[in-house]
């Protein structure tokens, strides 16, 4: 009987397929973006800066809003919400310490979209 319980916990081929179908497009897009700058020289560093700014100011907040609007918070696992909140607080503390200790102290990129994420948990 315990063998059946252990067998139920194993990862199936279907589980692996679902994970790969969710992750592979992301990595393909990242490899194409890297190649378009480093290998094929399609984008200049200034254009990359503009694309990054667009993503940070528009795409991430809109995607976050879409996720929140289509999610039922009452059906979510409270441990997941607590873990997500805790990791965001830890990242905020680490970034604050890093900005104080670092000689450069520049956190323009990470802090650009952090307030949007922080608003999601409050």
TAVEN-V939105 format. One record per pair of residues at least 6 apart in sequence whose C-alpha atoms are under 8 Angstrom apart, sorted by the first residue. I is the first residue (numbers start at 1). J is the second residue. If there is no record, write none. Layout:
I;J
I;J
This chain:
35;41
36;42
36;43
37;43
37;44
37;45
56;112
56;113
57;112
57;113
60;113
61;113
61;116
64;117
64;120
68;120
85;121
88;118
95;107
98;105
99;105
99;106
99;107
